Amino acid sequence: MNLIGRIEEQRLIETMLKSGRHVLLEGAVGVGKTTLALAVAERLSRSVIRVDGDGRYTEQKLVGSFDPKLVMEKGFVRESFIPGPLYQAMEEGEILLINELNRMPEMVQNVLLPALDEGKIQIPILGELKAQAGFSVIATQNPREFVATSALSEALLDRLEWIAISPLSAAEELKIVQAHLKDSKSKVNLEACVELIRLTRNHPKVKRGASVRAAISLAQILEVEANEGMSEDQFFATAKSVLANRIDLQVGKFSNRPYSELLDELMEDLKQELKKKP
């Protein structure tokens, strides 16, 4: 996997995993937390078992449970037990990647404590499961102020090494967008796509700005029309559609302002930024 940027973060994660520690990556949506974790695993030639955080996730899903039909046939034996992701990662000595750990219920989070602390968990009836060498957890979380997230317990945080994942530079984000376009000689103004989404992150009316995923989507959609020419109105209409679900407006005095008015302001800011470029 060709990873753009993140050299220091990659080094830190690799060092922590090699030392037997577990890692928590924190950053906004779309900054590449999962991509970074997968790239590190690939560099270390490690397999990954992935879990996506969900408020409805249960301890049984994470650890595993007995299959009722098999229990009727064989009884409460190992063959009747269906391993969950945590059990699999511990048994095989692999990396357990938990996306958005702070979206999981507290009881599910607590199941991880003995696995992180002592490298073992207790399975009802079956007894103790000890993790094989190489077992590691890489968890990600969005900032606590995001909707549908909750703070991780101090006990859990004490067992995870925290790494902040910030947005990449404009040049690095431009390279990412270029890498996602099939035509390396695209007629789309990719700098404009990147600059627009970066402007959303600092606009006073925007609570949560767009990620580089929005720039990729914008560029890919515009590329379809690029061969026939691209007007400013077309760019504006496409950007309005792409950004609609990818930004959150500030509450309070701006909450009733129309979304199109914000886009007008962003487009004007974009024009001014593009004029500054050589």
N, C-alpha and C positions, 0 to 999 in steps of 0.2 A: 504494500500500500504506500503510495507516494504522498507523504505528509508535508504540507506546506506550513512553514513556521513551526512554532511549539518546540524548538530545540531544547530549551531549558526545562520546560514542563516534562518533556519526554525523558530527559535524563533523570529528573527527580523520581518519576514513577518507576522507571526501570531499577533505580538504586533501591527504592523502598521495597519493591517486590523481591529483589534479590536478597534483601536483608530479612525477609520473612514478615514484613509489615503489610498492613492493609491500607487502602487509599480511598479518600473521598475527594472527588473533583467537583468544585462548585463554580457555577457560572450561569449566565442567562441562557435562555432558549436559543439554540442555533449557533453557539460559539464553537461547537465541535468536540464536546466532551466525550461522546460515545466513539466518534471517529478516532480520537486520540487514544482512547483505551484499547480499541481494536488494533490500531497501528503498533502500539507497544507490545501487545500480545503476539502480533505477527513477527516483530523484530526478535522477540525472545523465543520464537517457535513454540508458543503455548496455545493450547486450545481454550476456547471461551464458551462458557454456558451462560446464556443471557436471560435476564428476567426484567420485565418492564413494570415499574411501580404502578400500583392501582389501589385505590381506597377500598376495593372489595376483595383484595388479595388476602388469603388466609394462611395460617401457620401450616396447615396440611398441604397446601399447594407448594409452599417453599420447601418443606422437609420431605413430604411424601405421605402416603397413607395405604392402608390395606384395601385390596380389592375385594368387595363382599362376595363375589362369585367364586374367586379363587380361595377365599377363606373357607367357604362351604365345602370346597373340594379337598383342600390340603391342610386347612387349619391355619393358625397364626404363625406361619413360617416365613423365611426370607423370600421364598418364591411367590408368596401372596402379597408382598409389599411392592408398591409402585413408587420408586424413588422420585423425589422432587429435585429441583435444581440444586439446592444446597447439599442434599445427600450425594448427588452425582458428582458435584465439584469436589467434595471432601473425599469420596471414595476413589476418585480417579486422579486426585492431586492436580486439579485444573483451576483456572481462573473463573470465579463467579462474578459476572458483570451485572450489577443491579442499577438499572436506569431509574432516576428519580426516586431514590430511597425514601425521601421525606414525603412521598405521597402514599406510602404504605402505612397501614394501621400500626399503632404502637406495639401491640402484641406480636405482630409479625417481626417488627424491628428487634424486639427483645429476644427472639429465637436466635438471632445472630450472635448474641453476647458470648455464650460459651464457645461457639465456633471460632470467634475472633480471639478470645482471651486464652482459651486452653486447647484449641484445636480439636474439640470433641463435642458431641451432642448426645443426648439420651433419647433413644427411640422406644416408645412404649412397647413392651413385650420383647422386642428384639434386643434391647439393651444399648450399650454404648457404641457409638461409631467414632473412631479416631480418624482424623484427616491424614491423608497420605502427604508425603513431602511434595511441596509445590503448590499446595492449596493456598489460594489468595482471593481476596475480595477487592474489586474495584467498584465503588459506588459513585453515582453522580447525584447531584441535587441542584435544583434551581434556587436562586436566592429566596430567603424566607418570606419576603414581602409578596411573592407571587401567589396567585389564587390557587387553592386546592393543595397547598403545601403546609406542613407543620414542622415545628422545630424538632430536631433529633434530640434524644435524651443525652444528658452529660455522660452517662455511662457508655453509650455507644460512641459518642464523639471522642471519648478518651482512648478508644481502641482503633481509631482511624486517623491516618495522617492526612491533613487537609492541604489541598493545593487549589489556589484560585486560578480559574481559566477566564482570562479577559478577552475582549474582542481583538482580532488581529489588526494589523496596520492596513491602510488603504491599499498599499501595493500588494500585500499578501492576499487580501480579499479579492483583488483584481485577478491575481493568478489563479485563485480557486474558481472564479467565474469562467475564466478562459479555459480551464481544464474541463469544465462541464459542457462546453460547446463543441459540437462535432466539427464545425468548420473553423480552423485556426485563423482564417482570414475573414472572420465575420464582419459584416458591414454595420452591425449594431455598435452604437457608442457604448462600449462596456464601462468606460470610466463614468459615464452619466448614470448607469444603472447602480454602480457601486456607491457613487457619491450621494445619490438620492436616499438609499437606505441608511447610509451613515448619518445623513441630516436628521432622520427621524429619531435618532438616539439622543440628540441634544436640543430638540425643539421644545420650548416651554409648554406646549399644549399636549405633548406626548408623554405618557407615563412609562410605557414600554415600547422601545423602538424595534425596528425590524432587524432580522439577522441576515447573514450572507445568503441564506436560502432564498430570501425574497429577491435578491439581486440575480441569483441564478435563474429563478423562475421568470423574472422580468426579461432577462436577456434571451432565454430560450423561446419565449413567446414572441418577442420582437423579431427574432431571427427569421421566423416564418414569413414575416411581411417585408423583411429588409430588402429583398431583391427587387421589390416593386417601389422602393422608396419609403421613407419614414417621415411623416409630418409631425410637428410638435403636438398637434391634437391627438394623433394616434398614440404617441408616447404617453401623453397625459392620461388618456382613457385606459390604457393597459396598466399603467402604474397605479391608478386608482383602484382597479380590480385586484391587482396583486397585493397591495398593501392593506386592503380592507380587513382581512382576517389576521394580519400579522403585527398590528400595532394596537396599543390600548391608549385611549385618550385620558388626560388628567380629569379628575373629578373637580367639582366646584365651579368656579366662574366660567370655565370653558366647556362644561359638560353638555350644554345645549347648543353649542355652535355646530353648524353642519360640517360633516366630514369633508365635503368638497371645498369648503373654505380653507381647511387645513392643507389640503392638497395644492390649492392655489398658492399658498404661502411657501410650501415646500418647493414647488416648481420655480418660483421666483428666486428663492435661495439657491436652488440648483444652477440657475442661469448665472447668478453672480459668482458662484464657486467655479464654474467652468470657464468664465472669462479670465479668472486668475491663473489658469493653467497655461503653460507655454504652448 
